[in-house]
Amino acid sequence: MIRKTAAALIAGVALALAPTAAMAYVPTPTGGSTATLAPGGSAVFSFNGFEPGENVLFTLEGEGVGPGNLAGTTSVTKEADADGAAAATVTLPEDATGTYVLSAEGEASGDAGDITIDSGVSASAGGTGSSASGGALPGTGPADNTALVAGAAVLLVAGAGAVVVASRRRTDA
């Protein structure tokens, strides 16, 4: 009976920790998942969570990116530092409108993340310089779900323990 109890507890802990292990190397942009950058402006965007030394492919998509003035893409490869962080400089076109997406993908791991960059000019304004109403929404939740996953793991283990105690009481009765 003790072996079954131990096996059940180990299985419960493994099930609880599996999602945490899977989320360990999901790249996240420093500062959140959205940013605002004025047309013609430049900023450095950094992502954390890659394997140290891994090549990271950054791709920017949006209006006026790449050849011509149509929606397009442009890419650059950077190497992640010893802490697994990689950064790329983004310069929006002078006539930028709407939103742009900067994606980062590790070439070896396949881990990927992205950030949405708002130009501050609505796409319907046609690049006249009119400001978009609202802008980016403020972040209201946690940057990561570590506490949530840990709480779920504790509840799962406590529930498994309660099942074991209940089954022991039935056996003893």
C-alpha positions, 0 to 999 in steps of 0.5 A: 500500500505504501508503494501505491501511495508513493507512486501516486504522489510521484505521478501527481507531482510529475503531472503538476511539474510537466507544464512548468518544465515545458514553459521553461524556455518560452522566449518572452520580450523584455517589457511585455508583449506590446510596445509603441514606437513612432514612425521613423523611430528606432528601439532595441527589443530584447527577448529572453529564454533562448538557449545560450549561444543559439542563433535567433532569427528576428522577423519584422512584418508590417506596412512598408517593411521590406521592398516597396511600400506594401506590407512585407517582411524583413529578417536578421539573425542574432546570437543569444548571449550566455543568459539566453537573451537576444536583441534586435533594433527595429526602425519603423518606416517614416510613413508607418501606420498601424501595427507591426509584429517582431518575431524571434525564433531560436534556430536550434530549439525552435522556441519562439515569441513575438511582440506587437509594435504600435506605430501610434498612427491609425491605419485608416489615417493613411499615414497623415500623422493622425494619432490613433485613439487609445494606443496599446493596452496597459499590462494588467496580469503577471508577466509569467504564470509561475505562481499560478502553475506552482499553486496548481501543483500544490493543489494537485498534490494536496488532492492526491494526498486526500485521495490516498488518506480516504482510500486508507480509511476505507481499507482500514474500516 
